[in-house]
């Protein structure tokens, strides 16, 4: 969610303690200390909260606003080293500085162990949303218009390049991203233009170049509006969250759109609220977790698209399109954005990989 208009635009990243980083692979040596823990960032409370992933039971505010020092946390992944680390993208909302990337101990939380990308770095991202650890690289989706790639084997991290978007004719405003089964990077990008749909586009990470538009918002006839989260399911289909505009087309809702994972063809949708709803249920993030269920962060919006400060977590049986609310509204979340599990792969976002 873009709430950072008064910050100064700068792009790219730097800084990582290389000896602490794993490859982000599924190597047997990877450490998983809390496999059924669910971690959720909250953009209003400025926290990361830990829950039992099966029951949704509150465990603790792992990173508090005071100790963590974040203003607008979003992307979050677990780096499976010993001890495991939580890597969190922080936007520094409403501050005249850039965003940053911070690292916390998964088992302890509290203050950050170190800052991977300080806001003072001239190449810091303006508005980091999703982050991934892919091999030796750190990938960051900067809402301001780029996906940055950094070599995480040096101290600090060495900026390699922004992904080359040559061939993509729209402006790039990336939000969610995931490394797909084919090894390509799938990026959900918005247009930021009224009436212009977003897309899901692909990049070749071996060449760091644009490949193609996998899902065309204009061509899918599926109301691919303000898309955010993107993930592949155990069924190999692609799931994308899409929030309707303030003045929606007839029948449009806040929803999860489902696409064939090979062709990109639109195949189904899961409505998160009803058409014309005055109390809306937008979904900034989604992730498959235990038992093949789809976990979705829900940010309640009013009819104009403004956050009301009421957040919750649902888990869906996607075959039945039925859900259970595991973190109730008006309890521990106000504006939940992105989420991860202790055993989620930090590149493919596959649970238990």
C-alpha positions as CSV (number, residue, x, y, z in Angstrom):
1,X,0.0,0.0,0.0
2,X,1.5,3.3,-1.2
3,X,1.6,5.8,1.7
4,X,5.0,7.4,1.3
5,X,4.5,10.4,-1.0
6,X,6.5,12.9,1.0
7,X,9.7,10.9,0.9
8,X,12.6,11.8,-1.5
9,X,12.9,9.4,-4.5
10,X,16.1,7.4,-4.7
11,X,16.6,3.9,-5.8
12,X,18.7,0.7,-5.3
13,X,20.3,-0.8,-2.2
14,X,23.4,-1.8,-0.3
15,X,24.8,-3.5,2.8
16,X,24.8,-7.1,4.0
17,X,26.9,-9.1,6.4
18,X,27.8,-11.9,3.9
19,X,28.9,-14.5,6.4
20,X,25.4,-14.6,7.9
21,X,23.5,-15.3,4.6
22,X,22.3,-18.6,3.3
23,X,21.6,-19.3,-0.3
24,X,17.9,-19.2,0.1
25,X,17.8,-22.8,-1.3
26,X,16.2,-25.9,0.2
27,X,19.5,-27.3,1.4
28,X,19.3,-29.8,4.2
29,X,21.6,-27.5,6.2
30,X,19.1,-24.8,6.3
31,X,17.7,-24.1,9.8
32,X,14.0,-24.1,10.6
33,X,13.4,-23.2,14.2
34,X,9.7,-22.3,14.1
35,X,8.2,-24.2,11.2
36,X,4.6,-23.5,12.2
37,X,5.1,-20.0,13.3
38,X,3.3,-17.3,11.2
39,X,4.9,-13.8,11.1
40,X,2.8,-10.8,10.0
41,X,3.9,-7.2,9.4
42,X,1.6,-4.4,10.3
43,X,1.9,-1.0,8.6
44,X,-0.1,1.0,11.2
45,X,1.2,-0.7,14.4
46,X,4.8,-0.8,12.9
47,X,5.2,-4.3,14.3
48,X,5.8,-7.9,13.3
49,X,3.5,-10.3,15.3
50,X,4.0,-14.0,15.7
51,X,1.1,-16.5,15.6
52,X,0.6,-20.2,15.7
53,X,0.1,-21.0,12.0
54,X,-2.4,-23.8,12.6
55,X,-4.7,-22.2,15.2
56,X,-4.0,-18.5,14.7
57,X,-3.3,-18.2,18.4
58,X,-1.4,-15.1,19.3
59,X,2.1,-15.8,20.5
60,X,3.8,-12.5,20.9
61,X,4.6,-9.1,19.2
62,X,8.0,-10.3,18.1
63,X,9.2,-6.9,16.9
64,X,7.6,-3.9,18.6
65,X,7.4,-0.4,17.2
66,X,9.7,0.9,19.9
67,X,12.4,-1.8,19.7
68,X,12.2,-2.4,16.0
69,X,12.1,1.3,15.1
70,X,10.2,0.7,11.9
71,X,7.6,2.9,10.3
72,X,5.7,0.9,7.7
73,X,7.1,-2.7,7.6
74,X,6.0,-4.8,4.6
75,X,8.0,-7.6,3.0
76,X,9.2,-10.3,5.4
77,X,11.2,-13.5,4.8
78,X,13.1,-15.9,7.0
79,X,16.8,-16.4,6.3
80,X,17.5,-19.9,7.4
81,X,20.9,-19.6,8.9
82,X,21.8,-20.5,12.5
83,X,20.2,-18.8,14.3
84,X,17.4,-18.0,11.8
85,X,16.8,-14.4,10.9
86,X,13.8,-12.4,10.0
87,X,14.5,-9.9,7.1
88,X,12.0,-7.1,7.0
89,X,11.4,-4.3,4.4
90,X,10.7,-1.0,6.1
91,X,9.3,1.9,4.2
92,X,9.9,4.8,6.6
93,X,6.4,6.1,5.8
94,X,5.8,9.8,6.0
95,X,9.5,10.5,6.8
96,X,11.7,12.5,4.5
97,X,14.1,9.6,4.1
98,X,14.2,6.4,2.0
99,X,13.2,2.9,3.1
100,X,15.6,0.4,4.5
101,X,16.0,-3.4,5.1
102,X,16.5,-4.7,8.6
103,X,17.5,-8.1,10.1
104,X,16.1,-9.5,13.4
105,X,16.8,-12.8,15.1
106,X,13.7,-14.9,14.6
107,X,13.9,-16.5,18.0
108,X,14.3,-13.2,19.9
109,X,12.9,-10.3,18.0
110,X,13.4,-7.0,19.7
111,X,15.9,-4.6,18.2
112,X,17.4,-5.3,14.8
113,X,20.7,-7.2,14.8
114,X,21.8,-5.0,11.9
115,X,20.5,-2.9,9.0
116,X,21.1,-4.5,5.7
117,X,20.2,-1.4,3.7
118,X,20.3,1.8,5.7
119,X,18.1,4.7,4.7
120,X,21.2,6.9,4.5
121,X,22.7,4.8,1.7
122,X,22.4,6.8,-1.5
123,X,21.1,3.7,-3.3
124,X,18.4,2.8,-0.7
125,X,15.0,1.9,-2.0
126,X,12.3,4.5,-1.9
127,X,9.4,2.3,-1.0
128,X,10.3,-1.4,-0.6
129,X,7.4,-3.8,-0.6
130,X,8.2,-7.5,-1.3
131,X,11.7,-8.9,-0.8
132,X,13.2,-12.3,-1.7
133,X,16.4,-14.1,-1.0
134,X,17.4,-15.9,-4.2
135,X,20.7,-17.8,-4.1
136,X,23.3,-15.2,-3.2
137,X,21.1,-12.3,-4.2
138,X,18.7,-10.0,-2.4
139,X,15.8,-8.9,-4.6
140,X,13.6,-5.9,-3.6
141,X,10.4,-4.7,-5.2
142,X,10.5,-0.9,-5.0
143,X,7.0,0.5,-5.6
144,X,8.7,3.6,-7.0
145,X,9.6,1.8,-10.2
146,X,12.2,-0.9,-10.1
147,X,13.3,-4.3,-8.9
148,X,16.8,-4.1,-7.4
149,X,19.3,-6.9,-7.4
150,X,22.2,-7.1,-4.9
151,X,25.1,-9.5,-4.4
152,X,24.7,-10.6,-0.8
153,X,28.2,-12.2,-0.6
154,X,30.0,-9.0,0.1
155,X,30.0,-6.7,3.1
156,X,28.1,-4.4,2.5
157,X,26.1,-5.9,-0.3
158,X,27.1,-4.9,-3.8
159,X,24.5,-3.4,-6.1
160,X,24.4,-5.4,-9.3
161,X,21.6,-3.7,-11.3
162,X,18.0,-3.0,-11.6
163,X,16.2,-5.7,-13.6
164,X,16.1,-4.7,-17.2
165,X,12.6,-3.8,-18.3
166,X,13.4,-3.3,-21.9
167,X,10.4,-4.6,-23.9
168,X,7.8,-3.8,-21.2
169,X,5.9,-0.8,-22.5
170,X,4.1,0.3,-19.3
171,X,5.7,2.0,-16.2
172,X,6.9,-0.6,-13.7
173,X,5.5,-0.2,-10.2
174,X,6.2,-3.6,-8.5
175,X,4.6,-5.0,-5.5
176,X,4.5,-8.8,-4.9
177,X,7.0,-11.2,-6.5
178,X,7.9,-14.9,-6.4
179,X,10.3,-17.2,-8.1
180,X,8.1,-19.6,-10.1
181,X,8.4,-23.4,-10.8
182,X,10.1,-22.5,-14.1
183,X,12.8,-20.4,-12.3
184,X,11.6,-17.1,-13.7
185,X,10.7,-14.2,-11.4
186,X,7.0,-13.3,-11.5
187,X,6.3,-9.6,-10.5
188,X,2.9,-8.0,-9.9
189,X,3.0,-4.5,-11.2
190,X,0.4,-1.7,-11.0
191,X,-0.1,1.0,-13.5
192,X,-1.0,3.8,-11.0
193,X,-3.3,5.2,-13.7
194,X,-7.0,5.3,-13.3
195,X,-8.7,2.8,-15.5
196,X,-5.5,1.1,-16.6
197,X,-5.0,-2.5,-15.3
198,X,-1.9,-3.9,-13.9
199,X,0.1,-7.0,-15.1
200,X,2.1,-9.9,-13.9
201,X,5.4,-9.9,-15.8
202,X,8.3,-12.3,-15.8
203,X,12.1,-11.8,-15.7
204,X,15.0,-14.2,-16.4
205,X,17.1,-14.0,-13.3
206,X,20.1,-15.5,-15.1
207,X,20.2,-12.5,-17.4
208,X,18.2,-10.1,-15.2
209,X,16.1,-9.2,-18.2
210,X,12.4,-8.9,-18.9
211,X,10.9,-11.9,-20.6
212,X,7.2,-11.3,-21.2
213,X,3.9,-10.3,-19.8
214,X,2.5,-13.5,-18.3
215,X,-0.9,-12.1,-17.3
216,X,-2.1,-9.0,-19.1
217,X,-4.5,-7.0,-17.1
218,X,-6.0,-5.5,-20.2
219,X,-6.3,-8.9,-22.0
220,X,-7.5,-11.2,-19.2
221,X,-10.9,-9.6,-18.8
222,X,-10.7,-10.3,-15.1
223,X,-10.5,-6.8,-13.5
224,X,-6.8,-7.1,-12.5
225,X,-6.9,-3.8,-10.6
226,X,-4.5,-2.8,-7.8
227,X,-2.7,-6.1,-7.5
228,X,-0.4,-6.8,-4.6
229,X,0.5,-10.4,-3.5
230,X,1.5,-13.2,-5.9
231,X,2.2,-16.8,-5.2
232,X,2.1,-20.3,-6.8
233,X,-0.1,-22.9,-5.1
234,X,0.5,-26.6,-4.6
235,X,-1.9,-27.0,-7.6
236,X,0.7,-25.1,-9.7
237,X,-1.8,-22.3,-10.4
238,X,-0.9,-18.7,-9.8
239,X,-2.8,-16.7,-7.2
240,X,-2.9,-12.9,-7.3
241,X,-4.6,-10.5,-4.9
242,X,-6.4,-7.6,-6.6
243,X,-8.2,-4.7,-4.9
244,X,-10.9,-2.9,-6.8
245,X,-10.7,0.8,-7.6
246,X,-12.8,3.3,-5.6
247,X,-15.1,3.5,-8.7
248,X,-15.2,-0.1,-9.8
249,X,-16.5,-1.7,-13.0
250,X,-19.9,-3.4,-12.6
251,X,-19.6,-6.5,-10.4
252,X,-16.0,-5.9,-9.4
253,X,-14.8,-6.8,-5.9
254,X,-11.7,-7.1,-3.8
255,X,-10.6,-10.6,-4.8
256,X,-8.0,-13.3,-5.4
257,X,-7.6,-14.1,-9.1
258,X,-6.4,-17.5,-10.2
259,X,-4.5,-18.2,-13.4
260,X,-3.1,-21.3,-15.1
261,X,0.5,-21.5,-14.0
262,X,1.8,-22.5,-17.4
263,X,-0.2,-20.3,-19.8
264,X,-1.3,-17.4,-17.6
265,X,-4.9,-17.9,-18.7
266,X,-7.5,-16.6,-16.2
267,X,-9.4,-19.6,-14.7
268,X,-11.1,-18.6,-11.5
269,X,-11.6,-16.0,-8.7
270,X,-12.3,-15.9,-5.0
271,X,-14.2,-12.9,-3.9
272,X,-13.1,-11.4,-0.6
273,X,-16.2,-9.2,-0.3
274,X,-19.3,-8.4,-2.3
275,X,-19.8,-6.1,-5.2
276,X,-20.6,-2.6,-4.0
277,X,-19.5,-3.4,-0.4
278,X,-19.1,-0.3,1.7
279,X,-16.9,-2.2,4.2
280,X,-14.2,-3.8,2.0
281,X,-11.7,-6.6,2.6
282,X,-8.6,-5.9,0.6
283,X,-5.7,-8.4,0.7
284,X,-2.2,-7.0,0.6
285,X,-0.6,-10.5,1.0
286,X,-1.2,-14.2,0.5
287,X,0.9,-17.3,1.1
288,X,0.2,-21.0,1.1
289,X,0.9,-22.7,4.5
290,X,0.2,-25.8,6.5
291,X,-2.2,-28.4,5.0
292,X,-2.2,-26.6,1.6
293,X,-4.4,-23.8,2.9
294,X,-4.0,-20.2,1.5
295,X,-3.3,-17.6,4.2
296,X,-4.5,-14.1,3.4
297,X,-3.9,-10.8,5.2
298,X,-7.1,-8.7,5.3
299,X,-7.0,-4.9,5.6
300,X,-10.5,-3.5,6.0
301,X,-11.1,-0.5,3.8
302,X,-14.0,2.0,3.6
303,X,-15.9,2.5,0.3
304,X,-13.3,5.0,-0.9
305,X,-10.4,2.7,-0.3
306,X,-9.1,4.2,2.9
307,X,-7.8,1.8,5.6
308,X,-10.1,1.7,8.7
309,X,-7.5,0.3,11.1
310,X,-9.1,-3.1,11.3
311,X,-7.1,-6.1,10.2
312,X,-7.4,-9.9,10.3
313,X,-6.1,-13.1,8.8
314,X,-8.1,-15.7,6.9
315,X,-7.1,-19.1,5.7
316,X,-8.8,-20.5,2.6
317,X,-9.6,-24.0,1.3
318,X,-9.2,-22.8,-2.3
319,X,-11.0,-25.8,-3.8
320,X,-14.1,-25.1,-1.8
321,X,-13.6,-21.3,-1.7
322,X,-14.3,-21.4,2.0
323,X,-12.3,-19.6,4.7
324,X,-11.8,-19.5,8.4
325,X,-10.8,-16.3,10.2
326,X,-7.9,-17.3,12.4
327,X,-6.9,-13.8,13.6
328,X,-10.1,-11.9,14.4
329,X,-10.7,-8.3,13.5
330,X,-10.3,-5.7,16.3
331,X,-7.7,-7.8,18.1
332,X,-4.0,-7.7,17.3
333,X,-3.8,-6.3,13.8
334,X,-4.7,-2.9,12.3
335,X,-3.2,-3.0,8.8
336,X,-1.5,-6.3,8.1
337,X,0.5,-6.4,4.9
338,X,2.9,-9.3,4.1
339,X,3.5,-12.5,5.9
340,X,5.7,-15.5,6.1
341,X,6.1,-18.8,7.9
342,X,9.1,-20.2,9.7
343,X,9.5,-22.9,7.0
344,X,8.6,-20.8,3.8
345,X,11.3,-20.8,1.2
346,X,12.5,-17.1,0.9
347,X,12.6,-17.2,-3.0
348,X,9.8,-19.6,-4.2
349,X,7.6,-18.9,-1.2
350,X,6.8,-22.6,-1.0
351,X,5.8,-23.8,2.4
352,X,8.1,-26.5,3.9
353,X,10.6,-26.3,1.0
